[in-house]
Amino acid sequence: MEFHVWLAFASASIPLLMIPGPTVLLVLSYAISQGRRVALATVVGVALGDLIAMSASLAGLGALVLASAKLFVLLKWVGAGYLVYLGIKLFRSAPEAALGRLDEAPSVSPRKVFVHAAAVTALNPKSIVFFIAFVPQFIDPNAVLAPQFGLLIATFVGFAAINTLAYALLADTLRQKIVRPCVLPFLTRLGGGVLVAMGVATATMRRA
């Protein structure tokens, strides 16, 4: 994989990981209700969940590439449309974005936090579909797939762990500000706009 392709993937992964979704909301809720004592368990759980989801997605993607190059190109176009769809849906869901009541949440063990974070991240069907839609933009179907998949998985999972840790520590420090009703809707709208922009940019690059 050429360096500029990897750099594009890395640059695109960072804002995507920061977009509020089930995983981010879970991290925020545990950080605010449980504090830093479960931060490491949350980080490892999310990283494992992303590893499982992305590996499963790329295994299916690899089979598709080997089966038909035309289907792979079609999937890339569908992926651009799916990114735009997710962005619009996320933007429209902004008014309902909330963490709920966390001030009376019972104490939870780090082990349970780890299992919950891994399950939510890995078993979310949207994650698998998202990876299949997102990753083809950076894959060369004419080159050996395994090294490309390995590099992209390592990059994304590594960034996911860093992003989770940053969210957990920041939320624990700024918990009074994050629970304000205006914060999550703003982040949700911002995330929706990022997804739409990425979908449009992807389609534009293909046409060129």
N, C-alpha and C positions, 0 to 999 in steps of 0.2 A: 504494500500500500504506500502510495506517495505521501510525503509529509504534508503537503497542502490539503490533501483529502482528509487525513487524520485531524489536522488542525481545524478544518471546517466542522468535522463531526464533534470534536471536543468543544468548540465554540458554541455549537448548536445545543449540545447536551446540557450545558450549564443553565441557561434560562429555562429549558424544558423541565429540569429537575426542581427548579425553584417554583414552578407553577403550582398553586394550591390544588390539591386533589386528595383522594382518600389517604395516601401515605403521609403527605405533609400535614393534613389535619390530625392524623393519629399522632404524629411526632409532637405537634404543638400541644395537643390535649395531655399527653403524658408529661411533657416538659413543664406545663403549667400546673398540673395537678400533683405530680410526683416529684418534681425538682430534678436536680442533676444526678441523683443516685441511680436513675434508670437510663441515663443518657447513653452509656456504652452498650447496654442491652438493646436499646432502640436502634443504634447505629448498626450493630452486627445483624440484627433481625432484618432491617431494611436492605442491607447489602446482600444478605443471603437470598431474600425474596427477589430482588432484581436479578441476581445471578441465575436463579431458577427460571424466572419468566423470560429473560432475554435468551438464555440457552435454548429453551423450548421453542421460542419464536424463530431463532436462527436455524434450528434444526429443520423446522418446516420450510423455512425460506430456502435453505440449501437444497432440499429435495425438489422444490419448485424450479429452482434455477437449472438443476440437472435435467428436469423433465422437459422444460420448454423455455427457450429464450423469449418467445413472444409473450408468454404468460408473465414472465418477469417484468417486461416493459409495461405491460398492462397494469401490473400490481403497483409499479412506481407511479403511474397516473392516478390510480385509485387512492394511493397513499397521500398524494397532494390534496385530493378532495377530502379525504378523511381528516387531515390536519385542519383544514378550514372548517369542517363540520364540528370538530371538537372545540375549536376556538369560539365559534358562534355559540355553541351550547354552553360552554363555560362562562362566556360573557353574560349570557342571559340568566345564568343561575346565580349571579353575584348577589342579588338582594337576599337570597336564602342562606348565604354562606355564614356559618356561625359554629362555634365550638360547644355551645350548650353550657349547662351549669357545671362548673368544675370545682367550685369552692368546697363542696361537701363530698368530693370523690374519695372512696376508701383507698387505703394503701395497697399497692400491688407489687408483687415480687418481681425482681429483674428477670427471672426465668419466664414468667408469664408474659411480661412485656416483650421479650425476645420472640417467643412463639407467636404472639399476636401480631407483631410487626412483620415477621416473616410471612405469616399466612395472608395478611391483608395485601402485602405487596406482591406475593407470588401468585395468589389465586384470583386476583382481579382480572377478569377476562379482557377488560379494556387495555390492560398493560400489554398483554400478548399481542392483541390486534395492533396496538400502537407501535410496538417494536417492528412488526412486520411492515407497517406503513412507513416508518421513519428510516429504518436502517438501509433499505435498498438504494437510497439516494447516494450512499457512500461506498457501495460495493461494486467491484469490477467483476461481472459474471464470467469474463474470459480468463480470469486469473484463478489461482488456487484459493478456495474459499476458506479453508481452516485457519490459516494465519490471519486473514482479514477478520474473521469472526472472533478469533481469540483476542486480537488487539482491541477491537471495538468493545467487546464484553469487559475486558480489563479496564478500559478507559471509563466506560459508563458506570460500572460498579464502584470504581474508585471515587469518581465524582459524586456518586450517590451517597457513599459513606461520609465524605467530607460535607456534603450539603445537609445530611441528616444531623451530623454533629453540630454544625453551625446553627441550624434551626433550633435544636434542643437547648444549646447553651444560650442563644439569644432570647428564646422564649422564656427561659427560666429567669433571665436578668430583666427582661422587659415585659413581664407577664401582665402588669397593670395596663400597659398600653395596647398589647395585642388583643386583649379581651374586649376592647372598645368596639361597639357595633360597626364603626366605619372602616376598620382596618382590613378585615378579611374580604369584604366586598370590593374594596379598592384593589387588593392583590389579585382577586379573582378576575376582575375586569382586565387588569394588566396582563395576566396570564392568557386570557382569551385572545387579546390582541396579538400577543407574541405568536400563538399557534396559527392564527389566520395569516399573519405576515409570513411565517415560515412556509405555509402551504402555497401561498401565492408566489413566493420567491422560488420554491421548488419547481412549480409549473413553468415559470418564466425561464429558468435555467435550462429546462428540458427543451423548450421551444427553440432556444438559441442553439 
